[in-house]
């Protein structure tokens, strides 16, 4: 494989970031509500671990804050449909394993009642080819507004 030159992207949140073209995560169908955005980078910062920021390459102002689903719900069970498996490049109908085969991320939302994580429709990335989908698992029992409990957080009065 030929060497690919480092690319640079100017973002609203992180300033200028450098990346390798082979590290780009590709959503062939985009994301719900952002169907025209297909290419993202996973940005991790030491000060904000375990957060993973999904930064759009097509829109410098579009960035999703996510957490690994197992950090939110250690017993999380991923069940992908046939179309999602195909988009990710998996065949044979076997379910991929979180960590070994896929990175599985919950998109975070900030609400007046506190932060929530979308466990109903996680972002799933094939770790071998970096193909990705936001997989809606309608009958899973998970919520798109799973409340996050902040351990060690002080309550102000």
Phi, psi and omega in degrees: 000128181291152179293133178252132184292145177299134177257162178230146179223132175268120182245161178286325186266328187247359186072214181276129176235146178256145180207160175265137180305329180285356178262006183282129176272131185243122173260101185299328180257009185071197177243150178307126183088346180224048186298339180268007177249117188242337188242127183224158171246144172269114182251125177237135180241136182305323183287346185238014179302141009266018179301142173236124179262128175262104184263124178290137173276338182271339183222101183301343180265356183260117181211132179253133173272131182224164172229146172304135184301327181289340174285334179272314183222097184302338180260020183302137179240118180270129176226109182260144175281169183302319180295318178294318177301317180295315179299327179280346179092019177261140178235167177086358175077000178287140179282132178289155180263132177297131180096309182278316184251326184223152166265129184237117187239142175259126177285135183264149174229144175258124180235163179298332179276357180124171182288146176229159178238140179271096177271345180289325183227075182287157170275127182239126183238125174291120185289343181273320184244356179061024170281144187220157174216158164258108189267114178275119182251076189306322185256024186277339186087354177278158182252153173275357178230052178292120183292135178265131176261121180270108181288136178079006181283137178272141177266126180271144177238000000 
